Amino acid sequence: MANFQYSGTLKSGEKTSGSIEASDRKTALLKLRRKGVVPLKVSETHELIAPEKQRKKTNFTSPHDRPADVKANDLMGLNLAKRLYDLHSGGMSLGDSINLLSQRMTEKRMKGICVELWRQLREGRTFAKAVESMPRLFPPAMYPLFEAAEASGDTEAILKNVIEYMEERRELKKKILASLSYPAVLITLVLLIMIGFLFFLLPRIQTMIDSMGGEMNIFTRILIGFSEGMISVGPIALIVGVVTFFLLIRWRKTTSGRLISDRWFLKIPLIGPILRTSNLYQLSNLMATLMESGINTTENLKLSEKTIQNYWLRESFEEARTMIIEGASFSSAFRQHELFPDQAIDVLTVGENTGNLEKGLSQIAISVKSLLDRHIKTLTVVVSSGAMGFAFLMVLFAALGMVLSVLEVSETISFQ
């Protein structure tokens, strides 16, 4: 049996605190509720350890195991959540699961994370506060979910929601990167070929034609003029471009600059619809996840707003959130600020009318994801076709210039 310190309120509203014995935290929460206590904070008590002994017990085996050296990322957080879910759903408490992982993990960084989490839990910190001390391990919006899990005792369901949200988030990133990787590689190869032709092969052809008294064709003259322009103007253009880029980056760091530039990004053909729908997909998906986990509407909206990366959409959502808190319906607020497509608003209206807003948000996430997939496919087709067309024209132009130059040389040799 473990001893748990708790603080909470009675049904009369009076504050209370004390300790209670239970086999695990979930059982402690159930016992408190049976006593009529609404728990606000419940943590297992542990024997105080002297700093010297504590450092020895932590036993970091290498510099990479120390928390300060652990570079956490969302993939580690996803893997940790999956392992915790497997152990916890099998009947092991969350604390014991982390303790077991801290001993069994073989990968150095993951072991360092689990060792540090277990150390903080032994010192009395909650799991939510422990993971919050490790930036980038989980998205910031997940911290309240962990707090809700500890308060409600329904850790298994919330871990499942966290895993589903993080997996869908990673899948979205993969789709966007995959849609742009092929065109980017193709354009890069074409540019490298053109640079090689313009700066290495073309000068030799020009020298050969000049030595034989031949005349260069129109394609060769254009290519030579382009290469000479690149040599004379290219460095200046590169410097101006780099300076402009860094100035734009600095401008984007200001509030007005970020707001204006994010609005411009939403208007870019092909790119703008993807930016909008990806933000709305993550927004609706997170709102549904938070609602399923029992987070109240006000807190749900505040947390969801922080995950919107586009500041222009975030400002619109903030205005819609204010309307909802003041009593407006979700559908009317979102419709007025044009956050979601009309079809999604209709689904949300049905969810509100039937009292099943959670399901409505889940359906919106599915429909917005389908719309996002269509936008990504459109971008892939257009960019790939454009890249291939550009590659074909550049290669054709270079080939015509080279072939016609060779023919000019052949005619000059024949004439002589």
N, C-alpha and C positions, 0 to 999 in steps of 0.2 A: 504494500500500500504506500502511496505517495502522499505528501502533504501539500495542499494548495492554498495560497493566500488569495483572498478575493476582496473586491469592493463592489458595491452595487446599491440598489435602492429597494425599499420595501414597497408594497402596493399602496401604502399610505403616502409615499413620496419621501419618507425619511431615509437618509443615507445610512448604510451599514457596511461593516467590514469585519474580517476575521479569517479563520483558517478552517479547512475541511479536508478529511482524508478520503481518498478515492483511488481506484486502480489506475485511472488515466484522467485526462482533462475533460473528455466528453462525459464521463460518469460524474465528475465533479459538477459540471454544468447542470446535469439532470437533477442531482441532489439539491442544488441551490434553488432550482425552479420549484421543486416539490415543497421547499420551505417557504416559498413565496418571495424569494429574492430574485430581482432582475439583475443579473451580473453585468457589470461594466468592465471589470478587469479581473482575469483569473490567471494566475501564473504559479507554476510549481516552485516550491522553495527548495533550495539546495544549500548544502554546507558551504560556508565561506571558505575560500582557499587563499592562502597567502600568495602574494604576487610571484615569489620565487617558485613555489610549488606549482602554481598555475601555469607558468611558462614551461616547466618541465612536463607537466601533464599534457599540455597542448602538443608538444613533441613535433614541431615542424621538422621534417626530414631533410628539406632542401630550401634554398631561397625562393624557389618557385611556389612552395606551399604556403608561404607567408601571405596573409590577406593583402598587404600593400602591394605585393608583386603579382597577385592574381589578376589577370586581365579578363574579366567576365564578359560574356556576350549573350545574346538572346538564344543562341543554339544551346549553350550550356544550361541556360535557364529552362529551356524546353526539355532537355534530357533529364535534368534534375526533377522537374515536375512529373515526368513520366515514371521515373524510378520511385518517387515518393508515392505516387498514385498506386502503383503496383503493390508496394509494401503496405500502405495504409488500407487499401481495399481488402488486403488479406488479413486484416485484423490487428496490425501493429500500429501503435500510436505514432503521431507525427514526430515527436521527440526521439522515440526509440528508432524510428526509420532513419532519421538523420544521423544518429549515433552509429547505426549499423553501416550506413554508407561512408561515414568518415573513416571507418576501419577497413571496409572492403574495396573502396575505390582504388584503382591502380593508375589511372591517368592523373598526372601530377596536379594540373590546375583544378580539375574537378575535386580531387581529394582535398586540396587547399580550401576550396569553397565550403565543402562539407565539414571540415575540421573547424573552420571559423564559425559556421552556423551553429554547430554543436557547442562551441565555446560560449557563444553569446546566449544560447538557450540555457546553458548551465548557470550563467550569471543572472538569469531571471528575465531576460528580454523576450518579447514575443517573437514569433516567427516572422510576422509582418515587418517589425522593426529591424530584425536581423537581415532579411533580404534587402530591405531598403538601404542598408548601409553598404551594399555592394552595387554600385551604379551599373546599368546596362545588363544586369543579370535577368531582370524582368522589366517589361514596360511599366512606367510609373502608374498607369491606371490599374495595374494588377494589385498594388499594395492594399487598397481598401478591400479587395476581394479576400485577401488573406486575413485581414482584420475581421471581416464578416464571418469567415470560416471559424476563427477562434471564438468569436462571440456566440455563434449559433451552434457550433459543434458539428456542422455539416461539411467537414473538410473534404471528404471524398468527392462530393458533387461539385464543389468549387474548384478543386484541382482538375477535375474533368473539363470544366468550362475554360479554365486557364489554358489547358493543353490544346483544346479545340481552337481557341482564339489565336494562340501563337502559331499553330500549324497553318491556319488559313492566312495569317499575316505573312508568313514566310513563303507560302505558295504564291501569293500575289506578287511578291518581289521577284520570285523566280520567273514568273510569266512575263513581267515587264522587261526584265533583263534579257530573257531568251528572245523576245520579239525584236530587240534592237541589236543583238550581238552579230547576227549574220550580215545585215546591211553595213554595220560598222566595219567588220572584217573585210568585206568586199570593197568598200570605198577606200580603205587603207591600202589594200593591195594595188588597186588601180593607181592611186596617187604615187606609191613607191615606183611602179612601173613607169609612170609618166616622168617622174623626177630622173630616173635612170636614163630614159630616152632623151630628155631635154638637155641634161647636163653632161652626159657621157657619149652617147651615140650620135646625137645630132651635130655637135661641133666637129666630129670626124667627117661626117657626110659633107658638111659645109666646106671644110678644108679641102676635101677631095674634089668637090665641084669647082671651087675657086682655082685650084691648081691646074685643072684641065680646061679652064676658060668657059665652063658651062654656066647656064643660068638656072637659078633656083625657081621652083614652081611656087604657086601661091600658098599652098599648104605649108611648104617648108619655110617660106618667109614669115608666115603667121607664127609658126612654132618658134622660129628663131627670135622674132620680136617678143614673143611671150616669155621665152627663157631669159632674154636680156633684161626685160622689164622686171622679172622675178629677182634677178641678181642685183639690179640697181635699186628697185623700190622695195623688194621683199624684206630686207632687214629693217628698214624704217617702218614698214607696215606691221612687222612683227612686234617691234618695240611699242608702237602706238596701240596695237591690239592688247599687249600684255598690260600696259599702263591703264588702258580703258577697262580691262577686265578687273584689275584690282580696285579701281575707283568704283566700279559697279558693285563689287563685293562689299566695300566699305559703306556704300550708300544703302545696300540691302540690309546692313546691320542696324540702320536707324528704323524707327517705327514707321515713319511715313514711307521710306524707301521700300521696306518689306511689304507694306500694304499695297503700294502702287504696283510694284513688280509682280507680286502674286496675282493681282488682278490682270496684268498683261499676260502672264503665263496661261491663265484660264481662257484667253482669247486666241491663243496660238492654234491654228488648224491641226487636227489630229492629236497633238500633245495636250491641248487644253481639256478636251473631253475625258482623256485618260486621267489627268490630274484631278479633275472634279469627281469622277465616279470612283476612283481609288480612295479618295478622302471620305466620300459618302459611304462607301462599302465598309471601311474600317469603323466609321462612326456608328452606322446602324448595327453592325455586328457587335461592337462593344456595348452599345446601349442594351441590346437584347441579352448579352452575357451578364451585365450588371443587374438587370432586372430579374433574370432567372436566379441570381445569387442573393436576392433580397435587398439590394441597395435601394434606398428610397429615391423618389423622383428627383428631388432637389440635388442630392449628392450625385446621382446618376448623371444629370445634365452637366454639373460642374466638372466631373471627371472626364466625361466624354469630350467636352469642349477642349480640354488640354491636349487631346490626341490629334486634333485637326492641324495638319502641318501648313496648310495654306491660310495665311492670315486674313485674306479677303473672305473666305468661307467661314473662318472662325468668328470674324466680326458679325457676319450675318447670323450665325448660329447663336452668338451671344444675345443678339436682339430677339431672336426667337425664344431663347431660354427665358429671358426677362418676361416676355408675354405669357409663357406657360406658367411661370411661378406666380404671376399676377392673376391667373385663372383661365387663360385661353387654352384651347385644346391643342394637342400636338399637331393635328392635321392642319388647323387654321393657321397656326404660327409658322409651320414649315412651308405651307402654301404661299403665305404672304411674302416670305423672304426667298422663295424659289430655290429651296435647298434640295428638294428631291423632285424627280419626274412626276407628272400627274398620275401615272399608273401607281406609283409607290404611295402617293398621298391618298389615293382611293383605298388601297389596302390598309393604310394606317387608320383611315376613317372607320372602316369596317371593324378593325380591332378595337377601337375606342367604343364604338356603339355596342359591341358584344361583350365588352368588359375583358377582352383578351388582348391587351396592348402588347404584351410580351410576344405572343405569336405573330402579331402584325409586324413588329419590328424584325422578327426572324425572317418573315416572308419578304420584307423589304430588302434585307441583306442578301437574300437569294436572288431577287430580281435585279438588284443593282450589280451584283456579281456577274450575272448573265449579260447585262448591258456592258460591263467593263470588259468581259471576254470578247464581245463583238468589236468594241473600240480597239482592243489590242490586235485583233485579227486584221482589222482595216488598216491599222498603222503598219503592221508587218507586211501586208500585201503592197501597200502604196510605197513604203520606203524600200522594200526589196526590189520592186519594179523600177523605181527611180534610180536605185543604185546600179542595177543591171543595165538600164538605159544609158546612164552616165558612163559606165565602164565601156559599153559597146561604142559609144560615140568617141570617147577619148582614144580607144585602141584603133578605131577606124580612121580617125583623123591622123594619128601617128603613122599608121600603116600606109595610108595614101601618100603622106609626105615622104616617107622613106622609099616606097616603091617608085613614085614618080621621080624622085631624086636619082635613083639608080638608073631609071630609063634615060634621064637627061645625060647622065655620065656615059651610058652606052651609046647614045646617039652622038655625043661629042667624040668618043673614041672611033666610031664608025666613020664619022665625017673626016677625021684626021687621017 
